[in-house]
Amino acid sequence: MTFDAFCAFNGIDNPRQFVMLDQCRFPDKGIIIDFTIVMFSLRGHAEFCIDSEEKYIGRRYISVFRAGQNIECLSLSEDYSANVLLIGGNLEKALSISDVFLTMFVLDETPVIRVSNTYMESANLFFEALSRVVCFQDNPYQEECLLSLMRAFFYSTGYYLYEAFGFSAKGRELRDISVRLRAFSEESLVRRFISLVEKNCRTHRSLFFYACQLGYHPKYLSTFIKRQTGQTGQSIIDQYSTLMIKAKLSLSDKSIKEISNELDFPSQSDFGKFFKRMTGQSPLQYRRQFLLQKLR
């Protein structure tokens, strides 16, 4: 379903690239969206099916539904209430959601996350600020103001999720790389490399693969990337891959073997060796430590 069609379904006759709602209706059957929906649940509960997986949404949950996902609303309690953002078209491109949310690694496994009271207080202030900007229809810089507010909030959300899920060490390294990359143009070789890694690190961990995709010799590509970012191309690939593995170990019920197969490692042994080289822990040790931290 397109952004305009979804807005029309919700009774919005003249949709813009950004829509803020107190309530949001979903069709009775599943839809594949071509925009981003961000929901902050305030009261009640709901159940959604996201890419064939059922998810419970209660109070103080943040839900991020992304382009290409199949979304079906299974049930809503009578008192369910949520602040909702619909972000589509050029605004989504301008926000560069995949860059703002390096946390997509987390959201791939769990698009529905319960957050703290402190975070929800910040979210409520964010929506209040958005409401004030939206009310000033005569403001010629309204879109720029909205964009700035959303960028700030999404970056804060990214930091919160990195800390909450224990990815801070690697997360900071990746965030530092990302900050440096923003100095480059959209067509920058380094930016294109990072974009490819983000899309393919689940199954491709060889610098040779990315060099072939970009049309450069692996040695030249790695040298160029190190000169610009301070890290080799292979190091960046390994960090992104490790972050993906951490997300799957932390947020998925799949066995170590299933995760190893899903990420296309030659064997479970190779998977364990890679993860231990990157973190100093076996996959099982990391998973147990994460679960213990959650219980504290």
Residue pairs with C-beta under 8 A, 6 or more apart in sequence:
1 9
1 27
1 31
1 32
1 33
1 34
2 34
2 35
2 88
3 15
3 17
3 33
3 34
3 35
3 86
3 88
3 89
4 15
6 31
6 33
6 35
6 86
7 15
7 19
7 86
8 15
9 25
9 27
10 19
10 21
10 24
10 25
12 19
15 86
17 87
17 88
17 89
17 90
17 91
17 92
17 143
18 85
18 86
18 87
18 88
18 91
18 143
18 146
18 150
19 85
19 86
20 83
20 84
20 85
20 86
20 127
20 130
20 131
20 134
21 83
21 84
21 85
21 86
22 81
22 82
22 83
22 84
23 81
23 82
23 84
24 37
24 39
24 82
24 84
24 86
26 71
26 72
26 73
27 73
29 72
30 49
30 70
30 71
30 72
31 70
31 71
31 72
32 68
32 69
32 70
32 71
33 65
33 66
33 67
33 68
33 69
33 71
34 67
34 68
34 88
35 67
35 86
35 87
35 88
35 89
35 92
36 64
36 65
36 66
36 67
36 85
36 86
36 87
36 88
36 92
36 97
37 63
37 64
37 65
37 71
37 84
37 85
37 86
37 87
38 62
38 63
38 64
38 65
38 84
38 85
38 87
39 57
39 61
39 62
39 63
39 64
39 65
39 82
39 83
39 84
39 85
40 61
40 62
40 82
40 83
40 84
40 120
40 123
40 127
41 57
41 58
41 59
41 60
41 61
41 62
41 63
41 80
41 81
41 82
42 59
42 81
42 82
42 83
43 59
43 79
43 80
43 81
44 58
44 59
44 76
44 77
44 78
44 79
44 80
44 81
45 56
45 57
45 58
45 59
45 77
45 80
46 56
46 57
46 73
46 74
46 75
46 76
46 77
46 80
46 82
47 54
47 55
47 56
47 57
47 73
47 74
47 75
48 54
48 55
48 57
48 63
48 71
48 72
48 73
48 74
48 112
49 55
49 70
49 71
49 72
49 74
50 65
50 69
50 70
50 71
50 72
50 111
50 112
51 69
51 70
52 70
54 74
55 63
55 111
55 112
56 112
57 63
57 112
58 114
60 114
60 115
60 116
60 117
60 119
60 120
61 112
61 113
61 114
61 115
62 112
62 113
62 115
62 119
62 123
62 157
63 111
63 112
63 113
64 101
64 107
64 111
65 71
65 111
66 97
66 104
66 107
66 111
67 92
69 111
83 123
83 124
83 127
85 150
87 95
87 97
87 150
91 143
91 146
91 147
94 147
95 147
95 150
95 151
95 154
97 104
97 154
98 104
98 195
98 198
99 178
99 182
100 151
100 154
100 155
100 158
101 107
101 154
101 157
101 158
102 158
102 162
102 171
102 174
102 175
102 178
102 243
103 157
103 158
103 161
103 162
104 198
105 167
105 240
105 243
105 244
105 246
105 247
106 113
106 161
106 165
106 167
106 247
106 251
107 113
108 244
108 247
109 247
109 248
109 250
109 251
109 252
110 251
113 161
115 123
115 160
115 164
116 164
119 157
119 160
122 153
122 156
123 153
126 149
126 153
129 149
130 146
130 149
130 150
133 139
133 142
133 145
133 146
133 149
134 142
134 146
136 142
139 145
158 175
159 175
161 167
162 168
162 171
162 172
162 175
163 171
165 246
165 247
165 250
165 251
166 246
166 250
166 290
166 293
167 243
167 246
167 247
170 239
170 242
170 243
170 246
171 243
173 239
174 239
174 240
174 243
177 194
177 229
177 231
177 236
178 194
180 228
180 229
181 188
181 190
181 191
181 194
181 229
184 190
184 191
184 228
185 191
189 214
189 216
189 221
189 224
190 224
190 225
190 228
190 229
192 214
193 210
193 214
193 221
193 225
193 233
193 236
194 236
196 210
196 213
196 214
197 210
197 236
197 237
197 240
198 240
200 209
200 210
201 237
201 240
201 241
201 244
202 241
202 244
202 262
202 263
202 264
203 263
203 264
204 210
205 237
205 238
205 241
205 274
206 237
207 218
207 221
207 222
207 233
207 234
207 237
208 218
210 221
210 233
210 237
211 217
211 218
211 221
211 233
214 221
216 224
218 233
221 233
222 232
222 233
222 234
225 231
225 232
225 233
225 236
226 232
226 233
229 236
238 274
238 278
239 278
241 263
241 274
241 278
242 275
242 278
242 279
244 263
245 259
245 263
245 271
245 275
245 283
246 279
246 286
248 254
248 259
248 262
248 263
249 256
249 259
249 283
249 286
249 287
249 290
250 286
250 287
250 290
252 259
254 262
256 268
256 271
256 272
256 283
256 284
256 287
257 268
259 271
259 283
260 267
260 268
260 270
260 271
263 271
265 271
265 274
271 283
272 282
272 283
275 281
275 282
275 283
275 286
276 282
279 286
281 289
